[in-house]
Amino acid sequence: MDTTQGPVDWELAVRVAGRLAAPGPVADRAELTALVDELRDAAGRAAEHAAAITGLAALDGTPPGRVSTVLVVDRPRWAQANAEVFAAMTGPLAGTTPSSATRSAAALQVGGVLALLSGKVLGQFDPFTSADGRGRLLLVAPNVLHHERRLRVDPSDFRLWVALHEQTHALQFAAAPWLAGHLRSRAAELMTDLVADRSLVPRVGELVQAVARAVTGGTEDGIGVLDLLSRRQRTVFEEVGAVMALLEGHADVAMDEVGPGVVPSVRTIRRAFEARRDEAASARGVDRVLRRLLGLDAKLAQYRDGAAFVRAVRKVVGRDGLNAVWSSVDHLPSPAEIADPRAWVRRVHG
């Protein structure tokens, strides 16, 4: 990661995130070792199950279990990985390095956001930074442990359930190897446009968060960034959001459809997980401010809108009909089609 170029001192952002990240739940060494080992094992098993459920396969014939590199990480390491993603996705800003003070200020802002998010993410698939062409599948061990305790669900079932979601993402990008490049190019287009708009330069930290997170699984609506975008900029941002809704919704459907034969308590886990999501979404006071700051309410809507799209399309044209979405960039749904799945079916299937 080049820390000398671009709008953010990424090395400083990583240090800030590492210092500010909340400690994970207390567990003895034996429990933590077992957790890490089981998460790695679950990720391996989940790949085959996700392939069977979705009907997806790597375009180059890579077996499902090899389409991703599995990393079990703690919160600081997750923050570091995402700083690397952010740096890669904001490459168009590398040639416009601002002052050291501005870069440091942006690093403090981005590092603070990464620290907050590091305690909330269970897993993530990163298709943007891997040198070997396989994406990195990150499973955040302390967060998995915290949630399974909080939800009072079967730990082994929960770990496999989480891994199913992330391995579905790995299969999506393996089945559509053009997809990572498409998202990267859309981010580059938006970033280049933002660089030309000098009125936005003072809020560079916020812009980096907004654009990078739009293409790594989140949306940003809590700090006024979207209000600063032009109509064309907002259009690009919303198009990326529609793709992310598809990716997240599809993975959410897959992790439930594995069924009790693979994850015996899958229905109990989903009920508990959705109840927890709803409880968090209804938070007030400081928690509510943080949810808006981090875009978590928009993220929740993204999961649910995307899942509704996937289910509606499959009801009309089946699983293979839905999988046409991975065949071409032209088959990706627009924001309007996420809200109106039959419009996508008419356009793609006639």
NUBA-122962 format. One record per residue: y, z, x of N, C-alpha, C in turn; residue in one letter. Coordinates in pm, whole numbers, plus 50000, padded with zeros to 5 digits. Atoms other than C-alpha are relative to their C-alpha. Layout:
N
YZXYZXYZXA;...
//
This chain:
350
498815000050085500005000050000501245000050088M;498795001049919503294988650158501065009349943D;499034990150049505695018050130501424996850043T;498675003049946508625000850301500774990149915T;499365010350081509384974450038499985004149853Q;500034998150144510214974049670500925011049952G;499034990950060512124996049432499645014750007P;500484986350002510045027549478499375003350135V;500714994949884508985047849780498655005249950D;501284996850063505355047649673499305011750069W;500614988849928504195071449944500575013249952E;499364988050052506705097149826499545002749857L;500464998250138505665091249464498635006349996A;501354994449995502055098849554500055014750040V;499894986049957503045130849736500555008749887R;499424992450111505185142149441498965002349892V;501014998750104502405135049193498925009950040A;501034990849954499885153749406500445014549994G;499494986250003502105184549428500195004949856R;499664995950136503035184649059498814999849905L;501155000850090499635176448909499435013949974A;500554986950037498265206248720498585001550053A;501384998049954495065221848858499024997649886P;501015002450102491895213248677499355012849953G;500694988150050489605236848488499195006750109P;500734992249901487865264148682498504997749982V;501465001750000484255257348776499495003050139A;500554997249868481955267749057499544986950065D;500345012149924480855243449327498784992849942R;501225006250052477425237549174500304992049873A;499665007050123478915228148836500804987450030E;499185011649965481455204648995499154989250064L;500895009849936478785187949208499154993049895T;500825005850106476585182748903500834990649912A;499115008350079479565168848710500224986550067L;499745012549927480375142948977498744991450002V;501255007649994476725132749013499674993849865D;500365005350132476235128948639500984989149955E;499055010650035479435108848595499644986950069L;500425012249929478275084248861498754993949933R;501235004750066474855081948695500324994149862D;499635004850134476425077948349500664986450009A;499325012949985478615049448472498994988950025A;501035010149975475555031148601499234996449875G;500745002650124473655035048275500874993449896R;499095005150102476695027048065500194985050012A;499765014349980477074992448217498994991649921A;501025007650073473774979848073500175001549850E;499804997950143474434995547735501214992249949H;498805007250041477934980647718499744985049990A;500345014250003476564946147798499184996649876A;500845002550117473964948847523500805000749871A;499204998250121476484960747266500994988749980I;498905009750012479254935947340499544985550010T;500425013749975477214905447436500754993450112G;499225005549890479464901247738499174999850129L;500645001149869478264889948080501014994350097A;499115005349897480014882748405499854985050011A;500035014549995480934846248429499264995050124L;500665004349876479584844648785498575005050012D;501384995550001476264860348690499755013550061G;500174986549944476894894348849499365009249897T;500634990850096474594920248686501015010349950P;499044990550058476394944848455500275012250089P;499834988049918475804974048690500794997950127G;499295002849877477664956448971501374993849977R;498705006250026480814944048798501165009250032V;498924990849965482774974848898499565009150113S;500234989649899483084999649184500385013349937T;499794987450071482715034549037500535010550096V;499414989149922484965062049174500205012049908L;499754987450071484845097949046501105007150076V;498804995349929488255112349127500555012749936V;499244988950055490445143049086501374994849956D;498715004450054493975142348944500914993950106R;499165006549898495885135949271499494986250041P;500545013049961493515107449361500224989749889R;499685009250110493995092149015501464995650011W;498595003549986497755093649068500204990250115A;499885009149887497395076749407499514986049961Q;500535013050041495235049149258500984992749909A;499075006550091497815042648990501314996250067N;498855004449919500655041949241499674986750066A;500435012749941498665014249410500044988849898E;499935010050106498354996049079501464996449971V;498595002450029502065000149007500644991550110F;499435007749889502944987049353499564985549993A;500505013750010500734956549302500664992549885A;499475006750119502114949348955501514997950007M;498555001549988505754952749061500364992350126T;499785007949881505404929149355501264991550000G;498785008250002508264906349240501265007450039P;498824992349961510674934749315500025003450149L;500114996049860509524938049677501134994550086A;498955006149920512224914749807501385004949968G;498684995150041515024934249645500075015150023T;500074985749968514654967749820501385006449991T;498724993150012517484990949713500165010350111P;499744989949898518915019449915498885010250004S;501024989749984516715047150048500135010849893S;499784989650102518305071749806499494995349864A;500455005450128517575048949510498484999549994T;501465000649995513975043749619499415014049987R;500504986350009513505081149660500155005649860S;499784995350137515005088549320498974994049906A;501025006450083512685063249160498635006050026A;501294994049966509745078649347499825013549933A;500084987050067510545113049209499704998249852L;500215002450143510665098848858498584995149973Q;501345005550020507475078348886498945010450036V;500964989649962505665106549069499855010749894G;500074990250107506565130748793499204995249881G;500765005750111505205107648526498524999150034V;501405000649958502005101748723499355013949997L;500544986450002501555139348759499675004449857A;500254996450140501865144448383498804992549943L;501105008050053499505115948301498675003450064L;501244997349928496965126848561499145010549932S;500774989950071495935155748339499524995449864G;500315004650135495425134048029498994988649997K;500845011949998493415103548138498565003750035V;501424997549974489615105348115499434989850098L;500515010649915488925072148279500924988049993G;499155011849994490505039148369499304989150079Q;500505011349922489475004548483501174992650060F;498935006649927491684988748747499504986650054D;500455013149952491164950948790500954993750101P;498905006349927494254945549006500005002450150F;499804996249860493784961849346498754998950087T;501255000249924490154957249452499984988250097S;500055010549898489694937649775498764991349985A;501245007750007486144926549692499854992349870D;500065007650125486974911149355499455007949883G;500474991350107485294938949160501075010449971R;499014990050034487574962448972499515014050035G;500324985949977487714999849034499915007149866R;500184991950120486335021848759500215014650040L;499644986349965487975055948783499595009449887L;500344989450094486475086248609500625012950053L;499234988549955488715117048628499225012749965V;500964989350025486235145548665500615012449935A;499484987850064488485175648585500424997949855P;499585002650138489785158948269498814998549908N;501235000850079486295150548147499485014049972V;500484986350018485265186648205500875007649901L;499084993150092488365199748026499764995749857H;500145004850138487855177647720498665003949939H;501304996650059484145184147679499955014849965E;499924985850034484845221547689500885002149878R;499054998250110487815218847454499414995249868R;500575005850122485935197047205498675006549962L;501294993450022482725217347239498924989849963R;500985010650021480585186147263498965000650111V;501065000549900477385179247451500514993150126D;499415005749879478465173347813499394986750043P;500655012449956475885146847900500354988349909S;499645010550097476595127147583501454995750020D;498585003149987480345129447635500254991850126F;499795007249874480165117447994499544985549989R;500475013750021478115087047898500934992549907L;499105006150099480425080147603501284995450067W;498795003949927483495079847828499714988250092V;500345010849909481745057748081499794986849927A;500185012250080480845032847807501334992849977L;498685005950023484525027247733500454992450125H;499485006149878485405020048095499134988450047E;500855011249960482374998148165500194988149907Q;499665011250088483294977547860501214992650056T;498855006549935486634971048030499554991750120H;500485007549884484814960748346499364986949958A;500645012250050482754935748147501024990249945L;498965009050053485844921947974500594991550112Q;499365007249889487434912748305499004991550078F;501025008149935484134900248450499674987649918A;500265011450088483554877748147501194990449997A;498765008150000487164865348167500725002250132A;499404997149869487994864748539501444995350015P;498605004550001491294847548461500935010749943W;499184990650077492474877848262500915008550089L;499184991849911493674899448552501184991850054A;498935008649953495674870248690501034997149894G;499085002450111497164863448350500935011949981H;499174988250019498354899148310500955002050117L;499144998549881499664899748666501164989949993R;498945010150006501604867348610501035003249893S;499054996250105503124880248287500885011450048R;499194989249942504224911648469501004994350099A;499115006149902505674890148747501154992849930A;498965006950076507554869148492501045009949949E;499084990050053509044899948334500805006650112L;499314993749889509854916248666501074990950060M;499025009449944511554884948798501224999149911T;498895000550095513644883448485500855012650008D;499274987449993514544920148518500835000950128L;499264999949875515594915648881501314992249984V;498815008250020518024888648770501035006949912A;499104992850090519504912348512500515012450072D;499504989149916521634934448735500365012549920R;499644988350079522574957248446498865010149991S;501154991350011519054971448458499655007150131L;500364994649870518974979848828500135015250007V;499914985449990520235015848789498825007449937P;501134993350065517185023548572498674994750054R;501165006749943514685008248813498735008349985V;501194991850015512315037948798499394998749862G;500495001450137512055035248422499404986249977E;500515013650017511554997848440498634998450067L;501285000649931508765001248694498925006449913V;500984993350087506995026048466499664991249881Q;500215007650123507465004248158499144987850022A;500725012549980506234971448299498625002450058V;501304997649939503454984748518499035006149900A;500904993650096502055006748242499654990849885R;500335009650105502224978247992498774991950036A;501135008149958499654959648200498855008450055V;501094991449955497514989748293499535009349888T;500584992850111496805002947947500925008849922G;499084991650073499925019847818501224992349956G;498725005650038503165012247645501045010750014T;498924990549972506535028447692501104998549897E;498945001250099508865035947409500845012649991D;499364987250016510165070647477501275002050079G;498844997549917512955065847731501024988849987I;498975009850029514885036847584499914987050077G;500095012149919513635009647819499954987549912V;500115011850084512674985547542501344996449937L;498695002850059516144989047395500904992250096D;499205007049901517524974847720499554985650021L;500535013249973515344943847721500614989549909L;499555011250082516524910147603498884996049904S;501025004550096514714892747320498834993650073R;501085006649927512744871247566499185010050080R;500714989849924511884901147783499105008349908Q;500794992250095510724920747481498794992049952R;501115008350044508564891347370498855000450100T;501044999349897506704891247702499335013649998V;500524986350002506314928947689499055002149883F;500834998150119504924927847336498734991550005E;501205008149984502534899447422498975007250087E;500904992149916501084920847699499425011649920V;500484989150083500854949647454498904995849904G;501045005150090498794928147216498684998450074A;501225001449920496314920347494499405013750028V;500514986749973496054957047582499395006349875M;500594995050124495434965547216498604994349981A;501335006250007492544940647218499045007050095L;500894994149900491104955347539499595014149961L;500294986150032491374991447429499225001349870E;500714999450127490264985747072498564995450013G;501355005249977487254965347182499145010450070H;500754989749928486204992747424499735012149912A;500204988650091486685019647160498874997149902D;501085003850092484425000846918498665000550072V;501255000449925481794995847187499455013950026A;500474986649964481625032547283499425007249879M;500584994050121480845041646921498744992749955D;501115007850053478415013346842498735001450083E;501214997749922476015023947116498965007349916V;500904993650094474525046146846499325012550054G;500634987349962472635079146847498744998350082P;501175002249916469655063147017500325001350148G;499554999049861471675063047340500845012550021V;499164988049996474305089947274499725007649871V;500434993550125472645113347022501125006049917P;498934993450074475845131646928501254991449990S;498845008949997478105100846925500935002249882V;499154998350118479365106746570500755013350007R;499344987049984480115143446640501134998950103T;498985001749896481985133646956501204992549946I;498885007850053484075107446776500835008349903R;499244991850095485015131446495500855010350074R;499264989949924486025158446743501134993650079A;499015006749916487885133746963501184995249915F;498925004850088489855118446674500815011749945E;499274988350048490725152846541500955005150108A;499154995649890492055162046884501174990350019R;498935009949991494055129646901501065002449893R;499064997850110495595136446561500805012850020D;499314987349974496415172146657501094998150105E;499025002549895498155160446972501164991649949A;498965008950051500045133146787500975007249907A;499134992650092501425158646541500745011450068S;499354989249925502735181446816501514999449981A;498544998950013506335193246798500585006450127R;499334993549888508895206747042499814992550130G;500135005949867508335201047412498854990250006V;501155009049998504905185647355500354986549938D;499615012550066506425159947122500884991650092R;499145007249907509085150747375499174993550110V;500835005449893506455146347644499164988349951L;500795011150052504315124347422500854987449990R;499145011750008507265101447361500384995150139R;499665003949864508245101947727498884992050064L;501145006449937504745091747831499434988549919L;500485011150081504245066547552498645002549937G;501354997050046501135084747426499804996849853L;500145003750140501825079147057499794985049985D;500195014650003502175041847119498604996550049A;501355002349948498935043447318498965002349892K;500934997150108497115059347025500004988749897L;499925011250094498375032046792499314987650057A;500625011549934497185006347045498485000549983Q;501444998550019493615019847034499614996549856Y;500405001450140493525020646656500274986049947R;499715013650044495224987246593499014990150061D;500945009049934492984970146847498605001249942G;501324998050058489824985646702499934993749861A;499975006250134490844974546351499914984850011A;500075014549978491384939146483498574995850032F;501355003649958487964938346651499035000849883V;500924998450112486134951446346500224989349893R;499695010050103487924927746108499544986050042A;500445013249952487224897046323498494999049997V;501475000449998483564906046368499424999449859R;500485000550139483214910645994499994985649948K;499895013950047484224874145945499164990550084V;500675010049915482774855746248498965006050092V;501054993949921480414880746408500415002950144G;499714996149862480184893646762500294988050088R;499795011749915479884859446923501314993049965D;498735005850039482834846946721501175007650060G;498974992149935484944875646849500064996950148L;500045001949855483814868747206500654987050044N;499215011849965485624835447192501345004150060A;498714995249949488664856547276500015000550152V;500094998949854487404859347636499854986550068W;500285013249943486964821847684501234992950053S;498785007149961490584811647732501225008549973S;498754993050023494074825347764500594996049864V;499485004650128494894804447457499375007249882D;500684992950107492454825347255500385014749990H;499544986250011494144858547323500845001749875L;499224998050123495654873647008501475002650030P;498574996949994499394874646957500245013549935S;499714987550071501114906346838499834998649849P;500145002050145501214891646486498544999449960A;501425001450034497484883846498499255013350014E;500604986649995496584919346603500175006649863I;499744994350134498154929646271499354991949889A;500595008850101496584900046085498814992750062D;501165005849931493084893646227499564986649943P;500425012850059492354865545982500844988450051R;499175010649942495264846146129499414995550133A;500665003749875493494847446467498754991949971W;501225007350034490224836346307500334985749958V;499635013550043491944806746139500444991450118R;499495007949887493654795946460498894996350097R;501035002349898490614799146687498764993249944V;501255005050057487744790846452500214989849888H;499735010150102489474768846196499705004549860G;
//
